[in-house]
């Protein structure tokens, strides 16, 4: 629905703002905000204008926040998952089983992402190994754009 799509972007904005405010108030000198966007922000999605616009908004918000917060020691990055293997699409009727099989067969890795694979990228962003990354969006999409 329209209000849900707006909530995706506004909710991310409000949480980013609140997290940064709390980090600054707490004296944090090396903080990280990780937002979840979607590959739809890069690829589009037929008939899903609101969803695509909201996810593109999250990607842009992350870059803007990265610029605003870098001098305060807070990094902002985003994860752009492709289609994730989970029960949610089946419940919402997003894809039929036939559509899932057809789509996954066209992906270079031949399958959808597992939730753990997305979580691992979030954990990476929160680790010291990503300390020189801000305003970055990592795709977890099995080579969707190749």
NULUM-935729 format. One record per residue: residue number from 1; residue in three letters; x, y, z of N, C-alpha, C in turn. Coordinates in steps of 0.1 Angstrom, whole numbers, plus 5000, padded with zeros to 4 digits. Layout:
BEGIN
- k, r, nx, ny, nz, cax, cay, caz, cx, cy, cz
- NUM, ala, X, Y, Z, X, Y, Z, X, Y, Z
...
***
This chain:
BEGIN
- k, r, nx, ny, nz, cax, cay, caz, cx, cy, cz
- 1, unk, 5008, 4988, 5000, 5000, 5000, 5000, 5009, 5012, 5000
- 2, unk, 5003, 5024, 4997, 5010, 5036, 4996, 5016, 5040, 5009
- 3, unk, 5009, 5038, 5020, 5015, 5042, 5033, 5026, 5033, 5037
- 4, unk, 5025, 5020, 5034, 5036, 5010, 5037, 5049, 5014, 5029
- 5, unk, 5047, 5018, 5016, 5059, 5021, 5009, 5066, 5034, 5014
- 6, unk, 5058, 5044, 5018, 5064, 5055, 5024, 5071, 5052, 5038
- 7, unk, 5065, 5043, 5045, 5071, 5038, 5057, 5085, 5032, 5055
- 8, unk, 5087, 5025, 5044, 5100, 5019, 5042, 5111, 5030, 5042
- 9, unk, 5108, 5041, 5035, 5118, 5051, 5034, 5118, 5060, 5047
- 10, unk, 5107, 5064, 5051, 5106, 5073, 5063, 5111, 5065, 5075
- 11, unk, 5107, 5053, 5077, 5112, 5045, 5088, 5127, 5044, 5088
- 12, unk, 5133, 5042, 5077, 5148, 5041, 5076, 5154, 5054, 5079
- 13, unk, 5148, 5065, 5074, 5153, 5078, 5077, 5152, 5081, 5092
- 14, unk, 5141, 5078, 5099, 5139, 5081, 5113, 5149, 5072, 5121
- 15, unk, 5151, 5060, 5118, 5160, 5051, 5125, 5174, 5055, 5123
- 16, unk, 5178, 5059, 5111, 5192, 5064, 5109, 5194, 5077, 5118
- 17, unk, 5184, 5086, 5117, 5185, 5098, 5125, 5186, 5095, 5140
- 18, unk, 5178, 5086, 5145, 5178, 5083, 5159, 5191, 5076, 5163
- 19, unk, 5195, 5066, 5155, 5208, 5059, 5158, 5219, 5069, 5159
- 20, unk, 5220, 5078, 5149, 5231, 5088, 5149, 5230, 5097, 5161
- 21, unk, 5219, 5102, 5164, 5217, 5110, 5176, 5221, 5103, 5189
- 22, unk, 5217, 5091, 5190, 5221, 5083, 5202, 5236, 5081, 5203
- 23, unk, 5242, 5078, 5192, 5256, 5075, 5191, 5264, 5088, 5195
- 24, unk, 5259, 5099, 5190, 5266, 5112, 5193, 5264, 5116, 5208
- 25, unk, 5252, 5114, 5213, 5249, 5117, 5227, 5257, 5108, 5236
- 26, unk, 5260, 5095, 5232, 5267, 5086, 5240, 5282, 5087, 5238
- 27, unk, 5287, 5096, 5230, 5301, 5098, 5228, 5308, 5088, 5219
- 28, unk, 5300, 5081, 5211, 5305, 5071, 5202, 5314, 5078, 5192
- 29, unk, 5326, 5073, 5190, 5335, 5079, 5180, 5337, 5071, 5167
- 30, unk, 5332, 5058, 5168, 5333, 5050, 5156, 5320, 5042, 5155
- 31, unk, 5310, 5048, 5149, 5297, 5042, 5148, 5294, 5037, 5134
- 32, unk, 5284, 5029, 5133, 5280, 5023, 5120, 5265, 5022, 5119
- 33, unk, 5259, 5027, 5108, 5245, 5025, 5105, 5245, 5016, 5093
- 34, unk, 5237, 5005, 5093, 5236, 4997, 5081, 5221, 4996, 5078
- 35, unk, 5218, 5001, 5066, 5204, 5001, 5061, 5202, 4990, 5051
- 36, unk, 5190, 4985, 5050, 5186, 4975, 5041, 5178, 4981, 5029
- 37, unk, 5183, 4980, 5017, 5176, 4985, 5006, 5172, 4973, 4998
- 38, unk, 5175, 4973, 4985, 5171, 4962, 4976, 5177, 4963, 4963
- 39, unk, 5179, 4952, 4956, 5184, 4953, 4942, 5174, 4960, 4933
- 40, unk, 5162, 4961, 4938, 5152, 4968, 4930, 5155, 4983, 4928
- 41, unk, 5163, 4988, 4938, 5168, 5002, 4936, 5176, 5004, 4924
- 42, unk, 5183, 4993, 4919, 5191, 4994, 4907, 5185, 4988, 4895
- 43, unk, 5176, 4978, 4897, 5171, 4972, 4885, 5157, 4976, 4881
- 44, unk, 5150, 4981, 4890, 5135, 4984, 4888, 5128, 4971, 4890
- 45, unk, 5115, 4972, 4889, 5106, 4960, 4891, 5093, 4963, 4885
- 46, unk, 5089, 4957, 4874, 5077, 4960, 4867, 5065, 4960, 4876
- 47, unk, 5057, 4971, 4876, 5045, 4972, 4883, 5047, 4974, 4898
- 48, unk, 5059, 4976, 4903, 5061, 4979, 4917, 5068, 4992, 4919
- 49, unk, 5062, 5003, 4914, 5067, 5016, 4914, 5070, 5021, 4928
- 50, unk, 5061, 5019, 4937, 5063, 5024, 4951, 5074, 5017, 4958
- 51, unk, 5075, 5004, 4956, 5086, 4996, 4962, 5099, 5000, 4957
- 52, unk, 5100, 5001, 4944, 5113, 5005, 4938, 5117, 5019, 4942
- 53, unk, 5108, 5028, 4942, 5111, 5042, 4946, 5115, 5042, 4961
- 54, unk, 5109, 5035, 4969, 5112, 5035, 4984, 5126, 5029, 4986
- 55, unk, 5129, 5018, 4979, 5143, 5012, 4980, 5154, 5021, 4974
- 56, unk, 5151, 5027, 4963, 5161, 5037, 4958, 5163, 5049, 4967
- 57, unk, 5152, 5053, 4974, 5153, 5063, 4984, 5162, 5060, 4995
- 58, unk, 5161, 5047, 5000, 5169, 5042, 5011, 5184, 5042, 5007
- 59, unk, 5187, 5038, 4994, 5201, 5039, 4989, 5206, 5053, 4989
- 60, unk, 5198, 5062, 4984, 5202, 5076, 4984, 5204, 5082, 4998
- 61, unk, 5194, 5079, 5007, 5195, 5083, 5021, 5208, 5079, 5027
- 62, unk, 5212, 5066, 5025, 5224, 5061, 5030, 5236, 5069, 5026
- 63, unk, 5237, 5072, 5013, 5248, 5080, 5008, 5248, 5094, 5015
- 64, unk, 5237, 5101, 5015, 5236, 5114, 5021, 5240, 5114, 5036
- 65, unk, 5235, 5104, 5043, 5238, 5102, 5058, 5253, 5100, 5059
- 66, unk, 5259, 5092, 5050, 5274, 5089, 5051, 5281, 5102, 5050
- 67, unk, 5277, 5111, 5041, 5284, 5124, 5039, 5282, 5133, 5052
- 68, unk, 5270, 5133, 5057, 5267, 5141, 5069, 5274, 5137, 5081
- 69, unk, 5276, 5124, 5083, 5281, 5118, 5095, 5295, 5114, 5096
- 70, unk, 5302, 5114, 5084, 5316, 5109, 5083, 5325, 5117, 5093
- 71, unk, 5324, 5130, 5094, 5332, 5138, 5102, 5329, 5136, 5117
- 72, unk, 5319, 5129, 5120, 5315, 5126, 5134, 5319, 5111, 5138
- 73, unk, 5326, 5104, 5128, 5330, 5091, 5131, 5319, 5080, 5129
- 74, unk, 5308, 5084, 5122, 5297, 5074, 5120, 5297, 5071, 5105
- 75, unk, 5298, 5058, 5102, 5298, 5053, 5088, 5284, 5048, 5086
- 76, unk, 5279, 5050, 5073, 5266, 5046, 5069, 5267, 5038, 5056
- 77, unk, 5262, 5026, 5056, 5263, 5017, 5044, 5250, 5010, 5042
- 78, unk, 5248, 5004, 5031, 5236, 4997, 5028, 5238, 4983, 5022
- 79, unk, 5229, 4974, 5024, 5229, 4961, 5018, 5217, 4961, 5008
- 80, unk, 5220, 4956, 4996, 5210, 4955, 4985, 5208, 4940, 4982
- 81, unk, 5199, 4934, 4990, 5196, 4920, 4987, 5189, 4918, 4974
- 82, unk, 5191, 4907, 4967, 5182, 4903, 4956, 5171, 4896, 4962
- 83, unk, 5166, 4886, 4955, 5155, 4878, 4961, 5160, 4868, 4971
- 84, unk, 5154, 4868, 4983, 5159, 4860, 4994, 5149, 4848, 4995
- 85, unk, 5155, 4836, 4996, 5147, 4824, 4998, 5141, 4825, 5013
- 86, unk, 5128, 4827, 5013, 5121, 4828, 5026, 5107, 4825, 5024
- 87, unk, 5099, 4823, 5034, 5085, 4821, 5033, 5077, 4833, 5029
- 88, unk, 5083, 4845, 5031, 5076, 4857, 5029, 5070, 4859, 5015
- 89, unk, 5078, 4857, 5004, 5072, 4858, 4991, 5060, 4848, 4989
- 90, unk, 5061, 4836, 4994, 5050, 4827, 4993, 5037, 4832, 5000
- 91, unk, 5039, 4837, 5012, 5028, 4842, 5020, 5021, 4854, 5013
- 92, unk, 5029, 4863, 5008, 5024, 4875, 5002, 5019, 4873, 4988
- 93, unk, 5022, 4862, 4982, 5019, 4859, 4968, 5027, 4867, 4958
- 94, unk, 5039, 4871, 4963, 5048, 4879, 4954, 5052, 4871, 4942
- 95, unk, 5056, 4858, 4943, 5060, 4850, 4932, 5053, 4836, 4934
- 96, unk, 5049, 4830, 4923, 5044, 4817, 4923, 5057, 4808, 4923
- 97, unk, 5055, 4795, 4925, 5066, 4785, 4925, 5072, 4785, 4911
- 98, unk, 5064, 4785, 4901, 5069, 4785, 4887, 5077, 4798, 4884
- 99, unk, 5073, 4809, 4889, 5080, 4822, 4887, 5094, 4821, 4895
- 100, unk, 5094, 4816, 4907, 5106, 4814, 4915, 5116, 4806, 4907
- 101, unk, 5112, 4795, 4902, 5121, 4786, 4894, 5126, 4793, 4882
- 102, unk, 5117, 4800, 4875, 5122, 4806, 4863, 5132, 4817, 4866
- 103, unk, 5129, 4825, 4876, 5138, 4836, 4880, 5152, 4831, 4885
- 104, unk, 5151, 4821, 4894, 5164, 4816, 4899, 5172, 4809, 4888
- 105, unk, 5166, 4803, 4878, 5174, 4797, 4868, 5181, 4807, 4859
- 106, unk, 5177, 4819, 4859, 5184, 4830, 4851, 5195, 4837, 4859
- 107, unk, 5196, 4834, 4872, 5206, 4841, 4880, 5220, 4833, 4878
- 108, unk, 5231, 4840, 4877, 5243, 4834, 4875, 5246, 4823, 4885
- 109, unk, 5243, 4825, 4898, 5245, 4814, 4908, 5233, 4804, 4909
- 110, unk, 5223, 4807, 4901, 5212, 4797, 4900, 5203, 4795, 4911
- 111, unk, 5203, 4804, 4921, 5195, 4803, 4933, 5192, 4816, 4939
- 112, unk, 5183, 4817, 4948, 5180, 4829, 4956, 5190, 4829, 4968
- 113, unk, 5192, 4841, 4974, 5200, 4842, 4986, 5194, 4836, 4998
- 114, unk, 5202, 4831, 5007, 5197, 4826, 5020, 5198, 4838, 5029
- 115, unk, 5189, 4839, 5039, 5189, 4850, 5048, 5202, 4852, 5055
- 116, unk, 5209, 4841, 5058, 5222, 4842, 5065, 5232, 4849, 5056
- 117, unk, 5231, 4848, 5043, 5241, 4854, 5034, 5240, 4870, 5035
- 118, unk, 5227, 4874, 5036, 5225, 4889, 5038, 5230, 4893, 5052
- 119, unk, 5227, 4885, 5062, 5231, 4888, 5075, 5247, 4889, 5076
- 120, unk, 5253, 4880, 5069, 5268, 4881, 5069, 5274, 4894, 5064
- 121, unk, 5267, 4900, 5054, 5272, 4913, 5049, 5269, 4924, 5059
- 122, unk, 5258, 4923, 5066, 5255, 4933, 5077, 5266, 4931, 5087
- 123, unk, 5270, 4919, 5091, 5280, 4917, 5101, 5293, 4922, 5096
- 124, unk, 5296, 4920, 5083, 5309, 4926, 5078, 5309, 4941, 5079
- 125, unk, 5298, 4948, 5076, 5298, 4962, 5077, 5300, 4967, 5091
- 126, unk, 5296, 4959, 5101, 5298, 4962, 5115, 5311, 4958, 5121
- 127, unk, 5320, 4952, 5113, 5333, 4947, 5117, 5344, 4957, 5114
- 128, unk, 5355, 4955, 5121, 5367, 4964, 5118, 5372, 4963, 5103
- 129, unk, 5369, 4952, 5097, 5374, 4950, 5083, 5367, 4960, 5073
- 130, unk, 5356, 4966, 5077, 5350, 4975, 5068, 5352, 4990, 5073
- 131, unk, 5362, 4992, 5081, 5364, 5005, 5087, 5366, 5017, 5078
- 132, unk, 5370, 5014, 5065, 5372, 5025, 5056, 5361, 5025, 5045
- 133, unk, 5350, 5020, 5049, 5338, 5020, 5039, 5327, 5028, 5045
- 134, unk, 5322, 5038, 5037, 5310, 5045, 5041, 5304, 5050, 5028
- 135, unk, 5290, 5050, 5028, 5283, 5054, 5016, 5283, 5043, 5006
- 136, unk, 5286, 5031, 5010, 5288, 5019, 5002, 5275, 5011, 5002
- 137, unk, 5271, 5005, 4991, 5260, 4996, 4990, 5266, 4983, 4984
- 138, unk, 5264, 4972, 4991, 5269, 4959, 4987, 5257, 4951, 4982
- 139, unk, 5258, 4946, 4970, 5248, 4938, 4964, 5249, 4923, 4969
- 140, unk, 5239, 4917, 4973, 5238, 4903, 4977, 5228, 4897, 4968
- 141, unk, 5231, 4895, 4956, 5221, 4892, 4946, 5225, 4881, 4936
- 142, unk, 5235, 4873, 4939, 5239, 4862, 4930, 5243, 4866, 4916
- 143, unk, 5248, 4878, 4914, 5252, 4882, 4901, 5241, 4887, 4892
- 144, unk, 5230, 4892, 4898, 5219, 4897, 4891, 5222, 4906, 4879
- 145, unk, 5231, 4915, 4882, 5234, 4925, 4871, 5245, 4921, 4861
- 146, unk, 5250, 4909, 4863, 5261, 4905, 4853, 5255, 4901, 4840
***
